[in-house]
């Protein structure tokens, strides 16, 4: 007997050869497994080929980084670019926004119900009513009970929008308040839940693709069921929202739903209709928070038939995510910075000792002075001017929150002062000779923003051509 191997036998063939004592059942299982592995290998090869082609195509694309705090209007700005310059893709996605808009509506109702429940619990615990404070009534209790199905509808929509959806878990404590007959008047589960968000590497476009590619008919089925439930609740929703007690309780808890993205309570009749189709304005107002760095690729439709590829990066604005900004500084053509002017009297979610606009000023100074961005075109969007105007008309004093402000409390004086402050930091921290570009915006206003986007596009293209030595 010899240990020498046959030089004509392939060792790999020996390794993958079936065992000599393989049964018929084992062979069938093995062959099925091998076919599945071959199919998956081919799928991976195809995906790599597509990715390689995309990398080649977008190698010379214009790359834009969109930065700003959470809720500064970054995603809405990107939507505006799509509606202005990629209308085909926009029209294909329009109907898919229904589920997100319905989710926004249902969530607003549940936030309102929770606020009423907290007020009732607080009043029951104190066993007394503070003079002048609003207290929920028996009619509020009845309405809240009838709105209970919306809690399950919200959960169902979260599942539908993505398995990667997440929130801070609720504390398993239930608080109840009985009426004089011992019946439960209000029930409220104490929660530390934060804003609902979906994990997606491609942002809201990835969520839309997931909805479109769901089981056949599932999207329309979900929409039909949600609309039926919301429609059956709309009288109670309309009454609660318009009730003075409800409004007083919301304001006492510093909840201004009407000023928040995703507010549709005043559009309930239109949105709950079975034949509802989202308008451009509806989609601009819709809110779906995604985590991480989102990449959006657009092929801009141009009248001359020569299309232009743009890549826009939306990076999460919360403090813990800002370290993720730096790797993108070296590659971008331009940086759009969103500064929400209306946030001058709002506290930063991550640090309640700082006002949001103060944090925005600090961010702006940091970006202006960053050496990696010295050759990048910075474009400032002084955003949410509509909400700023509304606050000023309501008599909110700028000087109360910004002591160094010494002008009038009217819109023109305030916006002029803000612009001068941002320009001062830009001049102080930027490289000499750098051109300051800023625009006052309300990015939920698509028509007004389209004019701004044309100016932005021209500035970016001109800067890109200068860098390429073409002009």
Secondary structure, 3 states (H helix, E strand, C coil): CCCCCCCCCCHHHHHHCCCCCCCHHHHHHHHHHHHHHHHHHHHHHHHHHHHHHHHHHCCCCEEEEEEECCCCCHHHHHHHHHHHHCHHHHHHHHHHHHHHHHHHHHHHHHHHHHHHHHHHHHHHHHCCCCCCCCCCCHHHHHHHHHCCHHHHHHHHHHHHHCCCEECCCCCCEEEEEECCCCCEEEEEEECCCCCCEEECCCHHHHHHHHHHCCCCCHHHHHHHHHHHHHHHHHHHHHHHHHCHHHHHHHHHCCCCHHHCCCCCHHHHHHHCCCCCCCCHHHHHHCCCEEECEEEEEEEECCCCCCCEEEEEEEECCCHHHHHHHHHHCCCCCEEEEEEEHHHHHCECCCCCCCEHHHHHHHHHHHHHHCHHHCCCEEEEEEECHHHHHHHHHCCCCHHHHCCCCCCCCCHHHHHHHHHHHHHHHHHHHCCCCCCCEEEECCCCCHHHHHHHHHHHHHHHHHHHHHHCCCC
